[in-house]
């Protein structure tokens, strides 16, 4: 069966090839990636905001409004980023395949050891974490198969923690009162720091949380907390604090649907929830709550506050990077690119490129009900006609394109089973289907026509 994602990725690079002459010198590659989904954020050493999409990083300078990008074309070794973190002045970039890049003063060092490791497990990097203790700092890589202790100065693996006889996804790690705690998809494991962490027989499990997905573990103001996921629809996740009688439910902080928690060098704490970001100071007092940008609700994936810079930066699922200054000035940063990231077919005509996401199942020729909009690139700017705009709100599997050779703002979009859409001046003009035109409700006709199949 045809692999949709591989084909879409292939066409992304074909798209780049088409766009070279429009934005780059001859022989130079240009990137035209989707930056609306920012999955990770951090601050650079000079105070710039850093956002990570799955295809690369971008740095935003709030003073001169400039944007600098790093991706596979510009320095990075890979694609499909899963997480980023600034640790001791170095930006660590983790990938879904286990690869790691380290960005130091705009120089990139590749650390492929985990990617090259021969194991029958998902190698995705979940997060990097520096854990501060009275005895010193410890550095960890959380993965989908276990925990790795590493040296960030030498970029070498020190220890591998396999918590059970099987591989297990790890979400977070902390050290509290000489004990290591690891939050996993199957509960929380702990081990006295004096024991050999590489021997899974030494790890114990906290029974009340057995087989629950523990999303986080962290200490703040001399208390250890864990976050337990609740899978019941409509119920928030639960926060627990460690006491002499074990972990007990607490309302010390908010209980919403949890995404991530970050603690900065000043011990301020940033909670990222699915619909808001809550910033608290080192005493736990609320500094800010951010729900929306410009009237649009947030769907945050990561956030961090820095007191020195006086800013909170948020990576959102659709809005890109949100940068809030001194709890007042709030900005949206999203490098120029298509509003969605999938391309099935592209068409070039008269200095205009139009792309559609598609796709149909090439093995059965059945519709896949793929829903995204129409991407238009003209005059070095992207415009996307999103699916929530009539009549695309009821359409799916947009697979064909035809552009008027005399007017590049007049074009037709063919769909797999939803008829033909005509646009004039980039605005919807008319919808043709078997009820109002000579079109046949036969997918084979659409496949063999220029609208349905050719570019």
Protein Blocks (a to p, Z undefined) as FASTA:
>chain_A
ZZfklmmmmmmmmmmmmmmmmmpcehiacddddfkbccbdcddfkopacdddfkbccddd
fklopacdddfknopabehifbdcdeehiacdddfkopacddeehiacddfklmmpccdb
dfbdfbdcddddfkbccdddddfkbccdddfklopafbdcdfbfbdcddfbdcdeehiac
dddfkbccdddfkbcfklmklpccdfklgoiacfbdcdeehiacdddddfbghiacdddd
ddfkopaddfkbacdddfbdcddfkopacdddfkbccdddfkopafbdcfbgehiacddf
bdcddfklopacdddfklopaddeehlaccdddddddfbfbdfbdcdeehiacddebjad
fklopaehiacdddddeehiacdddfkbcfklmgghifbdcddfkbmkbccdddehiapa
ddeehiafbdcdfklmcbdcbfklmmmmmklmmZZ
